[in-house]
Amino acid sequence: TDIIQSYVLSVHGQSHVDSPDSLAANCNSCHGWHDIQPASDPTSKVSRQNVARTCGQCHSDILSEFYESSHGTLAQQGNPDVPVCTDCHGEHKIKSIEDRLSTVSRFQIAETCGRCHEDKEIIRKYNISIGSPSTLYRKSVHGMALLSGKNDQAAACQDCHGHHFILGGEDPRSEVNRLKITGTCGKC
């Protein structure tokens, strides 16, 4: 019951409520029809290693960006630690990015990114240079302005790092690369 209620309130479910002819994802879109397997089964469409491709059936442009990103490159190699679609967006209660309660809204994204980027084991294992970016962000001028409600447009994670095409700062294509950072900051 909770899963169905969550789905109905999601961006996909609301699309069907608003328009019965909607082509938004429904149960079968993600789980399949007669070949439904539990998420723990590697052949399941919703297993960690397959979920990006499943979401990419409808969001192919985003899948391409993700696969070129630091996270997506590792995901394609079968790395179990990298985030996939459901880690950031959720499973059944996916909300629009404009919804303040969405896990990927500018008001929640630091917490979402922080689940991995504040994890000491992940930081150590992958030699991540900044060990507490979400904590530091919340104490920054941008984080305090956004989270206090003083400036709903203050920079959040995705404004500098991007949404799906996220690259490390050492990559020359990254928006936070030292040669591009002035342009990134200059957008605001």
Residue pairs with C-beta under 8 A, 6 or more apart in sequence:
3 92
6 92
6 93
7 13
7 27
7 92
7 93
8 14
8 17
9 93
10 92
10 93
10 94
10 95
11 24
11 94
11 95
11 96
11 99
12 24
12 25
12 26
12 94
13 24
15 22
15 24
16 22
16 24
16 26
25 58
29 57
29 58
30 45
30 46
30 54
30 55
31 44
31 45
31 46
32 45
36 44
37 43
37 44
37 45
37 47
38 44
39 46
39 47
39 48
40 47
41 47
42 49
42 50
43 50
44 50
45 51
45 53
45 54
46 54
46 86
46 91
48 80
48 84
49 75
49 78
51 84
51 85
51 86
52 63
52 66
52 67
52 72
52 75
52 84
52 85
53 63
55 62
55 63
55 85
56 62
56 63
56 66
62 163
62 164
65 72
65 163
65 164
65 165
66 72
66 75
66 85
66 164
66 165
67 73
67 75
67 76
68 165
69 162
69 164
69 165
69 166
69 167
70 166
70 167
70 168
70 171
71 82
71 83
71 166
72 82
72 164
74 81
74 82
75 82
75 84
81 116
81 122
81 125
81 126
83 116
87 115
87 116
88 103
88 104
88 112
89 103
89 104
90 103
94 102
95 101
95 102
95 103
95 104
95 105
96 102
97 104
97 105
98 105
99 105
100 107
100 108
101 108
102 108
103 109
103 111
103 112
104 112
104 158
104 163
106 146
106 152
106 156
106 158
106 159
107 146
107 147
107 156
109 156
109 157
109 158
110 134
110 137
110 138
110 143
110 156
110 157
111 134
113 133
113 134
113 157
114 133
114 134
114 135
116 122
117 123
117 128
117 130
117 132
117 133
117 134
118 131
118 132
118 133
118 134
118 135
120 131
122 128
123 131
130 136
137 143
137 157
138 144
138 147
141 154
142 154
142 155
142 156
143 154
144 150
145 151
145 154
146 152
146 154
146 155
146 156
155 188
159 187
159 188
160 175
160 176
160 184
160 185
161 174
161 175
161 176
162 175
167 173
167 174
167 175
167 177
168 174
169 176
169 177
169 178
170 177
171 177
172 179
172 180
174 180
175 181
175 183
175 184
176 184
